[in-house]
Amino acid sequence: MKQLSTLVLCLLSADSVVLAALTDPTQPPRAHLASVARIQQKQVGGFVLSGVKITEEKRVAILNGQIVGVGDRVANSTVLEIHPSFVVIDYLNDERTVRLLAKQVRQPIESER
């Protein structure tokens, strides 16, 4: 009986080791996600800029989880300008800049320029 319980314990322990080894390699480490969350909390007026897409026809940004263009409103603010690494907003009649984190800025490849 003792051998059986030892065997079951070993099998359960081995299972957790295998699961730990099978983490998604495309996801950032949890420590990085926590530091990004802390930085985003310190963003201008609670605004978080998650992404920017600029084409010849249109400029859009993801601000506080919403896809916005110039002139759109988000949480008592109006989007004034959209640039590759930041967005300028009018927040309660005060012009502010909300920036992407440096590592999130994607440079266009040669064929996109």
C-alpha positions in Angstrom: 0.0 0.0 0.0 2.8 2.4 0.8 4.4 1.6 -2.6 1.2 2.4 -4.3 0.8 5.8 -2.6 4.4 6.6 -3.4 3.8 5.7 -7.0 0.7 7.9 -7.2 2.5 10.8 -5.6 5.4 10.4 -8.1 3.0 10.3 -11.0 1.2 13.4 -9.8 4.5 15.3 -9.3 5.7 14.3 -12.7 2.5 15.6 -14.3 3.0 19.1 -12.9 6.7 19.1 -14.1 5.5 18.2 -17.6 2.8 20.9 -17.5 5.4 23.5 -16.4 7.6 22.5 -19.3 4.7 23.0 -21.8 4.1 26.8 -21.2 3.4 28.8 -24.3 6.7 30.1 -25.7 5.0 32.9 -27.6 3.8 34.6 -24.4 5.9 37.0 -22.4 7.1 35.9 -18.9 4.6 36.7 -16.1 7.1 39.0 -14.5 7.2 41.1 -17.7 3.4 41.3 -17.8 3.3 42.5 -14.2 5.9 45.3 -14.9 3.9 46.4 -18.0 0.8 46.6 -15.9 2.6 48.8 -13.4 3.9 51.1 -16.1 0.5 51.3 -17.8 -1.2 52.3 -14.5 1.2 55.4 -14.4 0.1 56.4 -18.0 -1.3 59.9 -18.5 -4.6 60.3 -16.6 -5.2 56.5 -16.6 -5.1 56.4 -20.4 -3.4 53.3 -22.0 -2.2 53.3 -25.6 -2.0 49.7 -26.8 -1.4 50.1 -30.5 -1.3 52.4 -33.5 -1.9 51.6 -37.1 -1.1 54.2 -39.8 -1.9 53.7 -43.5 -2.1 56.1 -46.4 -5.8 56.3 -45.9 -6.3 56.2 -42.2 -4.8 56.5 -38.7 -6.2 54.5 -35.9 -5.1 53.8 -32.3 -6.2 51.5 -29.5 -6.7 53.8 -26.5 -8.2 52.3 -23.4 -9.1 49.2 -25.3 -11.2 51.2 -27.9 -10.3 51.6 -31.6 -10.3 55.4 -32.2 -9.4 57.8 -34.9 -8.7 61.6 -34.9 -11.7 63.4 -33.5 -13.1 60.4 -31.6 -13.9 60.7 -27.9 -12.7 58.4 -25.1 -13.4 58.9 -21.4 -13.8 62.8 -21.3 -11.1 63.3 -23.9 -10.8 63.9 -27.7 -8.1 62.3 -29.9 -6.3 65.2 -31.6 -3.4 63.5 -33.3 -2.2 59.9 -33.9 1.6 59.3 -34.4 3.5 56.0 -34.7 4.5 55.9 -31.1 2.1 58.3 -29.3 -1.4 59.9 -29.4 -2.2 63.5 -28.5 -5.5 64.0 -26.7 -7.4 66.9 -25.3 -8.3 65.8 -21.8 -10.5 68.2 -20.0 -9.2 71.2 -22.1 -5.6 70.1 -21.4 -3.5 68.7 -24.3 -1.7 65.5 -23.2 0.5 62.9 -24.9 -0.1 59.2 -24.3 2.8 57.1 -25.4 3.3 53.4 -26.3 5.9 51.5 -24.4 9.2 51.5 -26.3 9.2 47.8 -26.9 5.7 47.9 -28.4 6.7 50.2 -31.3 6.9 48.2 -34.5 9.0 49.6 -37.3 7.7 49.1 -40.8 9.5 46.7 -43.0 11.1 48.1 -46.2 8.2 47.2 -48.5 5.7 49.1 -46.3 7.6 52.4 -46.4 
